[in-house]
Amino acid sequence: MRDATKAILHPAINEDGYAALTVPTHRASTIVFTNAQSYAKRGQRDLDNYSYGMHGTPTQRVLEAQLTALENGQRTVIVPSGQAAIAIVMLSVLQTGDHVLIAETAYPPAIGFCKNFLAPRGISYSTYAPGIGADIEAQITDQTRLIWMESPGSTTMEVEDVPAIVKVAKKHGILTGIDNTWATPLLFKPLDHGVDFSMQALTKYPSGHSDVLMGSVTVNDLGLRKNLRDQMRMLGMHTAPDAISLVLRGLETMALRVAHSGRIAGDIVTKIAARGDCEVLYPGLASSPGHDIWKRDFNGASGLFSVVLPTAWDARLDDALNALEVFSIGASWGGTHSLMAPMTVKEHRSATHPRNDCTILRISIGLEDPADIRADLDAFFNRISRT
Ligand SMILES: *Cc1c(COP(=O)(O)O)cnc(C)c1O
């Protein structure tokens, strides 16, 4: 062999005696085959095997298997973002003429996908109000194929009666999916309650450091997994092994981070609620919508909650946000940095409620020293509530 060839062909080395606690980052577009016969039969390889880098390398299989175990499921697919995970579930179920029922408290871009992508292609949708439970039956049509839940709901944090909704769906032969990003499978396991698709934005707690976007969907049914993978293949969806390795790293500390943020958030919401001048939305609080269901179905609460700001405070909101020292102003939560994001929900709510006219401040508790977090919050509330 000449030098140019030697520089390209990697020599086989001895890996005997090598073991590490870390998962290797296997990057590949091309998958090579040991002989011509196995190449010719590559199309018969099952979905857990390897045929092309787009469909995953061993690095991705490790993350899939780890999430599958956490979710008590059978198989997991990995996609490039949480939004892609929502989209791929809907695309894998819905055909032209079908209908999807989606919670009006769902992550707003999920409703945006129904409105701006599915509806123009002949797939209709309607939203249902939080706390609906078994009454969802009245909103089912002959065309309904999927019910999409999110619990607790985005921003307003209503906990849904998932078992009641699943029971109605099963009676009508309708599939169910849920956005489980707030709880992660550590605090709620949707598949144990009969949900067909458990989706999470790995962008949040699993990655945990605000530096990667990714999503996952876990199922118990291999047929549903095949439909998901078929759609992913048609769309050319691929998730980079380097990004996956960051999520594998984040996952190792997720239980500690979620438990810590949940504990600090629990202390803080009690203190804010005790002020008596603003409503706090957090499943762990007895006054928060769906608290009893949360107690029945969840193993705890994570570090994200919302505070409904009295309208009299609106004029001072920007100044109070700008003066924050520990908190940053931003939306994508679940990382090490504490965050605040002012939100409004009116556009997405069917029923009237006084809080729909208010700014709702979403707060994510990070891993800074809790004393510094509390001091920054105290200063914030002093500034904004000043009369
Ligand atoms: C962030 C988020 C998503 C979307 O995740 P991305 O990775 O940012 O696309 C979906 N659902 C919920 C509840 C989220 O908070």
Ligand as a Chemical Component Dictionary entry (heavy atoms), coordinates in Angstrom:
data_LIG
# 
_chem_comp.id                   LIG 
_chem_comp.type                 NON-POLYMER 
_chem_comp.pdbx_formal_charge   0 
_chem_comp.three_letter_code    LIG 
# 
loop_
_chem_comp_atom.comp_id 
_chem_comp_atom.atom_id 
_chem_comp_atom.alt_atom_id 
_chem_comp_atom.type_symbol 
_chem_comp_atom.charge 
_chem_comp_atom.model_Cartn_x 
_chem_comp_atom.model_Cartn_y 
_chem_comp_atom.model_Cartn_z 
_chem_comp_atom.pdbx_ordinal 
LIG C1 C1 C 0 -39.661 23.131 24.466 1  
LIG C2 C2 C 0 -40.886 22.331 24.374 2  
LIG C3 C3 C 0 -41.197 21.639 23.210 3  
LIG C4 C4 C 0 -40.386 21.757 21.941 4  
LIG O1 O1 O 0 -39.078 21.321 22.078 5  
LIG P1 P1 P 0 -37.962 21.888 21.067 6  
LIG O2 O2 O 0 -36.851 20.895 21.210 7  
LIG O3 O3 O 0 -37.615 23.257 21.548 8  
LIG O4 O4 O 0 -38.549 21.869 19.702 9  
LIG C5 C5 C 0 -42.339 20.867 23.197 10 
LIG N1 N1 N 0 -43.133 20.774 24.277 11 
LIG C6 C6 C 0 -42.870 21.428 25.409 12 
LIG C7 C7 C 0 -43.793 21.277 26.568 13 
LIG C8 C8 C 0 -41.738 22.235 25.498 14 
LIG O5 O5 O 0 -41.506 22.910 26.613 15 
# 
loop_
_chem_comp_bond.comp_id 
_chem_comp_bond.atom_id_1 
_chem_comp_bond.atom_id_2 
_chem_comp_bond.value_order 
_chem_comp_bond.pdbx_ordinal 
LIG C1 C2 SING 1  
LIG C2 C3 SING 2  
LIG C2 C8 DOUB 3  
LIG C3 C4 SING 4  
LIG C3 C5 DOUB 5  
LIG C4 O1 SING 6  
LIG O1 P1 SING 7  
LIG P1 O2 DOUB 8  
LIG P1 O3 SING 9  
LIG P1 O4 SING 10 
LIG C5 N1 SING 11 
LIG N1 C6 DOUB 12 
LIG C6 C7 SING 13 
LIG C6 C8 SING 14 
LIG C8 O5 SING 15 
# 
